[in-house]
């Protein structure tokens, strides 16, 4: 029986090739998006599965409530919390802190920027990382010990044994390699290039190489505390312990602006896809983003399934007599129902094959990377099962309703007059769904076009500093003077300067500035840079000069340059009045204002101007910026690389044009591509739904059309008659979508300090695109019916 059903299903698909292609393509397109989401969710749920005691492992998190009653949750905790838990309570079997400190490291030959953290010797007892070399129980016991990931060890030492080798950090000193980790057995939110022994921190703080934080309860964003409870201890007991500590802390605390200070407990298996927190550690995913992805995918799938249903019914009206004859011949409803369900499942499995092909085509594309990474597109046994179950679900979702409706046909009705058969709550229900689909399509088009226009504007707007014809080169402070001198000798180089962080995306840090001791502190951004930065980046000075040239670096650090926005909170009336004035930084450091520069968008054009301090500190410079002449060949970057290789032959060159680096850092191309991709899918599925409505309408009105043609109606009149109702649906969708799309774009643009306005052109272009696509969908089908010979439709009369 099943074999016969499959034969009939295959024959029907082959007989109606165009119809079958539209059905499979529409369903496959929506399934491709769903498969992307399935892969992403599957990948997110695979994190932190290889750690040894997941059921007894917890992270302590912080909850801060300010005077206004607003509560913020932090994934981090103060460094002293771990010692307090260990000494005051006997609940914990293992405990560790993770204290991230990124820095440049060198082995004398190569220098790399490492993402690293200080941690306790219990780290390997809590997390399931194993060592290829070294002893996991003692590797992080001694001060100045470091454990490297396998990848970093190979970058530094190649195939040589890394054990016992020394890495030098520019700000931390020498560390000896005491372990090399194996490749992790899975993914984890705790992933660093290297782990340094926590026992190194006291001496580093004592010598001033690290800020004193080991005993500071005030700094809640510094460290992450993880514990493994003893077997008999419950989570409630740990919660009570951290609550007791936080209550005692609030009683003794003098923290300003914090009305409540509380710790709470988070199980390890609840970290992934948990609520979004401040100061997160690693990739914990976003519950809201995943839910949004699932909802969007289901909406697209439901829309495609509705279209499949609509098209199936429209085309299956031709099979009404077949259903009637089968029933008259003795077939029961369940047999007819099974036949249509099997056809739907076959279509769904063919759509799954197409979706997998689309998925591999999309792999690596920017819009696909916004949802999932390329390494997640791996077809293993578990993924195959998920995909097959999903295909079964999609097939049943699309096919059950038409199968139920078509199998309910009464033989007398369908054999007598098929046009009297009404399906799915009549035409009004289907028309409403078409309006909803095209409304969503038009809103998505308006938003995507607004998004693209905004970021295109930001790409080309003037940020207040030079971006074009500037090369940025990451480099440790120790190697800058010689390389800087060599670069200045190159033909085409106009100036070279050093800076701590590249402007445009982030700042070096935030500092507190006072106009005088005891005054209210003012938070300001800061950079460290040498005097040449103003000429190199074309920063305009409104008063004073750049930093005075000082031979002594300590003297050079006594001078600063402010932007003009920093003057107002310091109660300085004009740029000229600021020159020579003394202010205090970080409560105790007195500095003198050497110059005032014009405001520029150092955090990017999306953010309004912020008070900014520019200082000198050669040890903090991490980039060279090279200003070049405008008329240079594209190969000039190779000349810069050659100069680099002379000084650092064993280190990779990572220089980039600042404009390209800034554009890449925005990461909007992928988002624009993703929005465009989803908009295309939405419009395609809406068009297929409209096509289903047109087919259904023309199939049920064939005899009417034939009579009108016999009575003298022209093709143009018939096309106008059949198109009128569909154009009304499009106009209704436009009336609903245009104000919604405008408001959505307006609220989105309000995020940006510098923004475009949503003009009439955006709305008209979006509506015109939707109308053109819809008309192409309507006219091709209607013309075919209107031009048909009326004899064929009236023959049976």
N, C-alpha and C positions, 0 to 999 in steps of 0.2 A: 504493500500500500504506500509506504513512504517513498519507495522507488518511483512509483507512478506520479506521486505528488511532485517529486523533484523534476521528473521529465516534463511535466506540464509547466512548472515554474520556469525551467530553462527555455522551453519553447516560447513562452510569453515574453521573456526578456529578449530573446533573439528576434521575435516578430516585431517588437516595438523598440527598435534600437535607440532612436533619439530620446524617447520617453525614458527608457532604461538608463541611458547615459545621464540625463538630467537628474533622475532620482538618485543614482549612485554617486554622482559628483556632489550634489547638494548634501547628502548624508555624509559622504566621505570628508567633505570640507569641515563640517561641524565636528565630526569625530576626530579629525586631526588636532583641533584645538583641545578637545577633551583628553586625548592621549597625552598631549603636552602637559596638561594639568595633572593627570594621573601620575606621570613620571616625576613631576616636581613634588607632589605630595608624598609619593613613595620614597623619593630621595630624602625629603625632610624627616620622615618618620624613621629613616635608617640611622640617624645620628645617635651617638652615645649608647650603642648596643653592645659594645665589647668590653665595657668596664666590669671589673670582677664582682663588685657587690652593689648593683644598681638599686636594689630594694632597701639598702641601709645607708645609701649615700645621699647627702643633702647639701644644698648651698644656702648660706645665710644671706638674706637681702635686707636692704634698709628702706624705711619709709619715713620721709621728712614732711612735716606739716608746718607751713609758714603762718605768719600772723593773720593773713587773709583767710586761712582755713583751707588752702589748697594743698593737697598731698601729692608728693612725687615719690615714685618707687625707683630705687637704684639697685642694680644687680651687684653692686660693690658694697664693701664695708670698710671701716677703719682697720688699719693694721693691728692695733692692740687687741682687737676682739678675740683673735685665736688664742692668745696667751691667757686671756681672762677665762675663756671657756675651759681650757685645759687645766688651769689651777683651781678654779672654784667649783667644778663639777666633775663627776666621775662617770659620765655617760658615753664618752667618746673612745673608740678603738684607734682610729687614725684621724689626723687633722692636718690640713695643709693650707697655705696661703699662696695665691698667685699675684705677684706684684709686677705688672708689665712696665718695662723700661726699654724703649727702642733706642738703638745706638749703632754707630758704625764700628765694625771690627776688622782688624787686619792681621794677617800672619806674616807680615813683612814683604809679601809678594802681591797678594790680592787684598782688596778692601771691599767689603760688602755691607749694606745696610740690613740689619737683622731685626726681625720681630721676635723679641725675647721677653723673658720674665724671670724674676727671682722667685724661688719656691723652696719649700721645706723638703727635708729628706724623705718624708712620708708620701711624696707626690706619686711615686710608682706603686705604692700600696693602695692608693685610691683609684687611680686611673690605669687603664689596661695597656699602657705603653710598655714595650719590652726593649731590652738593650741588646744590640748586636755585639757590642764590646763594652766591658765594664760590669760592675756589680750594682744592681739597682738599689740595694740596701745601703750602700756606702757612697755612691757616686756623687750625691749632693750633700754630704755631711761636712766636709772640710771647707773653710773659706776659700774664695777665689777658684771654685770648681765650676765647670760648665759641661753640660751634656748637649750634644748637637743632634739635630735630625740627620738622617742618612743623606738626604739631598744636600744639606749645607756642608756636611763633612766632605762630600765628594767635590763640591765647588771649591772648597779651600785647599784640600789635600789630594784630590784625584784618587788614584788607587792606593796611595800610601796610607799607612796606619795613622789614624788621627790621634790615637791614645797618647797622652803625655805631651802633645803639642800645645803651644801657647798662642792664644789670641789676645790681641791688645785692643782695648776699647779706648777711644780718644778721651772720654770723660770718666771712665771707671777704672782703668788700669789693666793689668795682666790677669788672665784667667787660664787655668790649665784644663785641657780636655780630659775628663774622667769617664766619659761614656758616649756612645753613639747609638741612637735609637734605631730599631727596625722600622720598616714602613708600617704604619698603623694597620690594625686588622679591620678597621672601619673608619667612618667619619665621626668627628667629635667637635663640639663647640669650643673645646680647649685644644688649640693647635698653634704652636709656636715654633719658630726656627731653632730656638735654643732655650735651655733652662739653666739659670745660674743659682748657685747655692744661697739660700736666705741668710746663712751664717756670715756672708760677706757684708751684709748691709750695715751692721753696727760700726765697723771701721770706716766704711765709705761715708757714713753720716758724720762720724767724728772728724774725718779729714776734709769735710766740706764737698766731697764729690757727689753726694746725694743730699737732698734736703732732709732735715730731721723729721721723720714721719712715724718711726717705729712706736713712739709713745704718744702720738698725737691722735686724739679721738675726733678732732675737728675735720680731718680730711677723709670724707666718706667715699671718695671716688678713686682711691689709690689701689685697693687690693680686693681680692675675691677669696672668700673663705669657704672651704669645703670640708665636710666631716663625714666619717663613717661611724655610725653608732654601734655600740656593743650589741650582740645578738638579742639580748633580752630587753633592750631599751626601746621605747616607743617614740614615735614622732612627737606626740603630745608633750613628753617630758623635755625634749629638746626645745620645743616652742616655749615652754614655761621658763626654761633656763635663759634663753635669749631675751624673753620679755623682762625677766628680773634684772638682767644686765642693763637693758635700755631704760628701765624705770630708775635705777640707781644713777645712770648717766644723766638723765634729765634733771634729777634733784641737784646734782653737783655741777651741772653744765653752766657755762656762761656764754654759750653759743648765741650770737645775736641773730634775730630774725627767724629762729626756729622754735615754734611753740611746742612741738612734739617730735620726739626722736625715738623711733621704734625699730627693732629688728624682728624679722619673721623668717620662717623656714620654707624652703622650696625643694621638693624631692627632685633628684637628678632626672628622673623620667618625665618631669613636668617642665623642664627648662626649654626644651625644643617646642616651638609654637606656643610659648606662654604669652602672657600679656607683654606688650612692648614696654621696656624699662629704659631708664637713663643709664648711661655708662655700661652698655652691654659688653659681654666678652664673647668674641667669636660670632659665628653664624648660628644664631638661635632660631632664625626664621621669624616670620610674622604671621600670627594667627589671623589677623584681619585681612592680610593680603591673600592668604591661602583660601579663606572663606570667600573673599571677593572673586578669586579665580574660579572656585568651584561654582559659585552662583552664576557668573558670566558664562561659563562653559555649559551649565545646565540650561540656561536661557537660550543659548545658541542651539543646543541639541533639541530642546523642545520646539523651537521655531522650525528647525529642519524636519523634525518628526511630523509636525503639523502639515508642513508643505508636502511631505511624502504622503501623508494621509489624504490630503486634498487632491494631489495629482493622481493617487491610486484610485480614489473614488471617481474622479472625472474620467479617467481612462477605462475604469472598470464598468462604467455605464454601458460601454459597448459589449461587455460580457454579461450584461443582465439576462439576456435570453439564454446564455450558456448556463447561468445559475438556475434559471427557471426550468430549463430542459433537464438538468441534472436532478433537480428535486422531483420533477414529474416522473423521472426514470427510477426514483427510489432512494436517491441520496438524502441522508439526514443532515440537519443543520451542522452538527459537529464535524462531519466530513468536509463540508464546504468551508467551515471556519478554519479547519486544520490546513486546507489547501492554501488559503490566503495568508495564514500565518507563516507557513513554510516559504512562500514566495517572499514575504517580508524578511524573514531570517536570512534567506539566500542573498537578498539585496544588501542586508546589513553586513554580512561576511565579505561580500565583494567590496562594499564601501570601506570595510576595515583594511583590506589589502591596499586600496587606494589611499586611505588615511596614513598607513605606514609608509607608503612611498612619498607622500607629501611631507611626512615627518622627517624623513631622511633628506629631502630636498631643502627643508627649512633649517636643518641642523647647521648651526654655526652662523645663521643669519642674525643680524642685530636684534630684530624684533623677537626672535625665538629665544635669544639669550636673556631677554627681559623676564621670561617665564621660567626657563630651565637652562641648565648648562649642557654643553655638547656631550660631556662624559656621562650624563645621565641617560642618553639615548642608547642604552645597551639592551639587546633582546636576550634576556635570560629566561629560564623556565618560569620563574615567578611572574615576570612581566608578561609572558605569553598568556598565562592563566588569567591575569588581570584584564588583558586586552580582549580575550575570548569571552569572558564573563560580561565585560562592558558591551561587546558587540551583540551578545545575546539580549542584554537589557535594552539596547537601542532598537534592535529588531522587533522585540515585543512591544516596546513603547510606540513604535511607528505603525506596527501592523495589527495590533489587537483591535483597535477601534474600527478601521475599515473592514476587517474580517468579520467582526461582530455585526456591523451594519449591513454588509453585502450578503452575509449568510442569512440575514433576517428577511430577505426579499420573499414576498409571496408569489408563487409561480404564476397565478392568474394575472396579478398586477403587472409584472415585468413582461409577460408575454403579450399582454393586451396593449399597454401604453407606458413605456418606460419613463416618459417625460413627467408623469405625475408623481414619481417617487421622490420623496423629500428626505434629505439626510442631514444629520448633525445640526439640529435646531434651526434649520432653514438657512437662507442666504445671509440674514442680518448678522448672525454669529460669525460667519466666515469673513464678512466684510469688516467687522470690527477688528478681527485679528490682522487683516491686511493693513488697516489704518495704524494699528499698534506697531506692526513691523516696520512700516515706512516712517512712522514717527521716530522710532529708535534709530533707524538708518540716517535720517536727516539730522537728528541731534548729534549722533556720533560724527557725522561729516562736518558739522559746524564746529564742534569741539576740536576735532583733529586739525582742521584748517586754522583755527585760532591758536592752538598749541604750536603748530609749525611757524606761523607768522611771528609769534612772540619770541621764539628762540632764534629765528632768523634775524629778527631785529636786534636781539642781544648779541648775536655773533658779529654784527656789523656796526653796532653803536660804539661810540668813543668812551672807554672806561676811565680816561684821564691819565693814562700812562701808555707808553709805547709797547705794542704787542707785535707789530709787523717788523720783520728783519731783525729779530732778536733771538739769539740761541741761548737756551738754558742747559747747564751742565751740572749734574749732581757731583759733589766732590767734598771730601773731608777737609776741614780747615787747614790741616797741616800741609796739604799739597797745593794750596791755592797760590801763594806768592810767585813761585817759579812758573807755574802754568799760566798764570795771569800775564806775566811779563812776556812769555813766548807768544801768547795769543795776540797781544798788542802789536807784535811785529808783523802779523799777517796783513797782506794787502787786502783791503776791503773792510777791515775791522776799524771802527771809529772809537770805541771805548769798551772797557771791560770793568765789571764791578762784582763784588761779592755780597750775598744776602743770605739770611737764615732760611727763609721760606719764600717760594714764588707767590707773588700777589695774584689775585683773581679768584682763588677758591678758598684759601684758608690763611690764618695768621700764625705767627710763631707762638703767641700766647696772649693772655690778658694780665694786666698789672693794675695795681691801685695807685692812683696819683693824688697827692694832696698839695694844695696851694701853700700850706704852711703846716708845721707840726701840730697835731691835734685837730686839724680841720677834717670835715667829712670827706672820706675817700671817694674818688671817682674812678670807675672801671674804664680802662682804655685798652684797645688792641696795641700790640707792639711788634716791630720787626727789628732785627739787628742787621745793619748794612754798613758798608764802607762809604767814604765821601763820594766816590764815583757813581753811586747808584742814581743820583739825581740827573746827571748828564746822560747816563746809559738808558734809563727808562723815560727820559724827557719829563721828569717831575718838575712842576713850576714852583719856584720859591717866591712867596709874596713879600717876605721881609727877611733880613739877615742873610746868612750864607749856609752852605752845607757844613758838615762837621769840620772844625779846625784841624789842620794836619798836626798830629801829635806823634812824636816818636815813642812815647810811653803809652802802652795800651791802657793802663789804669787811668791816666789823665784823659785819654780819648773818650773813655766811658763816662766822663763827667758832663759831656755835652749831648744834647738831644735836639731833635727837630720835631715839632708838632704839626699836625694839620690844622687848618683854620677852625674846624668844628670843635677842637679840643680847647679853644680859648674861652668860649662862653662859660662852661662849668667852672673854669678856673678864675672867672671874673676878670679876665683881661680884655680890655676894650678894643684893641686893634692889633694887627700883626706887628706893627712897628713897636708898640708898647711892650710886646712880649720879649723882645730881644734883650738878653742879659739877665732876665728874671730867673730866680732860683725856685725850684719846686722839689717835692720829695716823692720818690718812687719806692714802692714796697715798704712804706712806713719809715724807713731809716736812711735811704740813700738820697743824698742831696745832689741834684744835677742842675745844669744851667741851660736855658733855652738859647740855642745858637741860631735857629731859623724857624720860619713858619712856611709850610708848603700848602699849595692849593689842594682841596679835597680831591681824592680819586677813589674809584670803586675797588678798594683793595680786597673786599670780600666778594666781588662780583656785582654785576648790575642788578641782580635780583634783590640785593640788600641795600637799604638806605645808607648814606654816609655815616660813619662811626668815628668817634674820637680816636686818633692814632698817634702813637709815639714811635719815632725812629731813633734807634740807639746804635752805638758801636760796641762790638764784642767779637773780635776775630775768632775766638774759639767756637763761636756758635754759628759761623757761616757754613752753610751746607750746599750752596749753589753759586756758580759763576754765571753771570748773564753777559752775553756778548752782543753789543750793538754793531750792526754792519751797514754798509752802504746799500742803497736801494737797488742798484743795477748790478746784481751778482748772479752768476750761473747757479742752477739748482744743485750742482755738484760741490758748492762751497762747503757744505757740511762735511764732506769727505776731507777737505783740507784741514778743518778743525779737528777731525778725528785723527788725522795723521800727526798733528801736533800733540794730541793727547797721548798717542801710542809711544811717542818718543819719551815722554815722562813716565807713563804707566803702561808698559808693554804687556803686562799680565792681567790687566784689569779691563773689563768690558766697557766700551764707550756708550753712554746713555744720553748723549746730548740730543736735544730736539729743538725745533723751531717753537718759540713760545706760543705763537698763535695756534699751531697744530696741537701742542700739548694742552692748551687751555680748552680748545674745542673738544679734544678727546676726553678731558676731565669732566666736561658737562654731561656726558653720557646720555645725551638727548636723542641722538640719531636712532638708537635702538628703541627708545620709547616712541618716537614719531613713527618708526616702522611698525611697531606693535600696534599702535592705535590705528594706523592706516590699514594694517592687515585685518584687524577686528572689524573696522568699518567696511572693508571690502567684503568680508564674510557676511556681515549684517545685510548689506545691500544685495548681495547675491542671493541670500536666502529669502529676503523679502521679494525679490524679483521672481524667484521660483514659486513663491506663494501666490503672487499676482498671476503668474502663468497658469497655475492650477485653477484659479478663479476664472480666468478667461476660457480655459478649456472646458471647465464645467458648464459655464454659461452658454458657450457656443454649441456644446454637445446637446444640451437640453432645449436649445432654440433652433435647431436645424430646420425643422419643418416650418416654423414661423419665418425664418429667413428665406426658405424656398418659396413660400407663398408670396412674400413681399417682392421677390425678384420676378415672379410670374406676373404680378400686378404692376410691374414697371419700375420698381425701385432700382436706382443705380448702385454701383459698388460703393461710391463715396457716401451716399445717404445711409446705406447699411452700416458702413464702418463708423460713421458719426453716431448712429443709433447705438451700436454695441459699445463704443468707446466712452460714451457720455457718463455712464455710471462709474466706470473705473477712474475717469478723470476727477469726478467728484470726490472719490476716496482719496486721491492724491492731494487735492486741494485741502481737504479736511486734515490730512496728515500734516500738510505744510502749515496750516493755521495753528495747529497744536505745537508742532516742533519748533517753529521759528522763535517764539518767545521763550520756550524752555531752553533751546540751544543758546540764545543770547544771554539769558540769566546764568546758565552754567558757565559759559565763557567769561562773563563779567566777574563772577565770584572767583574763578580760576586766576584771572589777570590781577585781581587785587592782592594776590600773594607777592607780586613783584613791585619793587620800588620804582623801577623804570619799565613802562609797559606800553603796548599799543592800545588802540581803541578798536572795538568791534564795529567796523563800518558796514554800510548797507551792502557793499560789494561781497563781503564774506557770506552774508545771508543769501544774497541773490545767486552767487556762484554755487553754493551748496544746494539750494533748491533747484537750480537749473540742471545740475548734474543728476540729482535724483529724478527729476522729471524726464530728462533725456533717456536715462536708462529704463525707466518705467514705460515710456512711450515705445521704445524699441521692442520691449518685451510684449506690449499689447498689440502693436500694429502688425507685426509679422504673423501672429496667430489669427487675428481678426481678418486680415486681408485674405488669407488662405480660405477661410470659411465663406467670406463675402463673395469671393470670385468663383466659388464652386458651382458646378452645374446643378440647378434646382431639381432636375429630373431625378438625381440620385437620392435626394432626401424625401421626395414625394412619391417615389416609385411604389411603396407599399400601400399608398392611399388609393 
